[in-house]
C-alpha cells in the first residue's frame, strides 16, 4: 500500500475512534436519563447517529490537521 494512502487511512481511523469516544461520553453524560424507550430501536438509531456525528466530524478534522502538519 502506498505511503500516502496508509497515512490517510490510519489518521482517519484514529480520528474516528476519538470521535466515537467523545460521542459516547457526551451521550452518556447528557442523555443518560431520557426516560421511557431506552431499549427501543428508535433510541438505538438516534444514539448511533449522534455518535456517528461526532466520529465523522472529528475524524475529518484529525485527518486535515495531520495533513497540514505533515513534514514528510
C-alpha positions in Angstrom: 0.0 0.0 0.0 1.5 3.4 -0.9 2.6 5.5 2.0 0.1 8.4 1.5 -2.9 6.0 1.4 -1.7 4.3 4.6 -1.2 7.7 6.2 -4.7 8.9 5.3 -6.5 5.7 6.4 -4.7 5.5 9.7 -5.2 9.1 10.6 -8.9 8.9 9.6 -9.4 5.8 11.7 -7.7 7.3 14.7 -9.8 10.4 14.5 -12.9 8.3 14.0 -12.1 6.4 17.2 -11.5 9.6 19.1 -14.8 10.9 17.8 -16.6 7.8 18.9 -15.2 8.0 22.4 -16.3 11.7 22.6 -19.8 11.0 21.3 -20.3 8.1 23.7 -19.0 10.2 26.6 -21.3 13.1 25.7 -24.3 10.9 25.1 -23.9 9.0 28.4 -23.4 12.2 30.4 -26.1 14.3 28.8 -28.8 11.9 27.8 -28.5 9.1 30.4 -31.9 9.7 31.9 -34.1 10.0 28.8 -36.9 8.0 30.3 -39.1 5.5 28.5 -38.0 3.7 25.4 -34.3 3.2 26.3 -34.2 -0.2 24.7 -36.2 0.7 21.6 -34.9 0.6 18.1 -35.6 4.3 17.7 -33.4 5.2 20.7 -30.6 3.0 19.4 -30.7 4.6 16.0 -30.7 8.1 17.5 -27.7 7.2 19.7 -25.9 5.7 16.8 -26.4 8.8 14.6 -25.3 11.0 17.4 -22.1 9.1 17.9 -21.5 9.0 14.1 -21.9 12.8 14.0 -19.0 13.3 16.4 -16.9 10.5 14.8 -17.2 11.7 11.3 -16.5 15.4 12.2 -13.6 14.7 14.5 -12.2 12.1 12.1 -12.1 14.6 9.2 -10.7 17.3 11.4 -7.9 15.0 12.7 -7.0 14.0 9.2 -6.9 17.6 8.0 -4.8 18.6 10.9 -2.4 15.7 10.3 -2.1 16.6 6.6 -1.5 20.3 7.5 1.4 19.5 9.9 2.9 16.6 7.9 6.6 17.1 7.5 7.1 14.3 5.0 
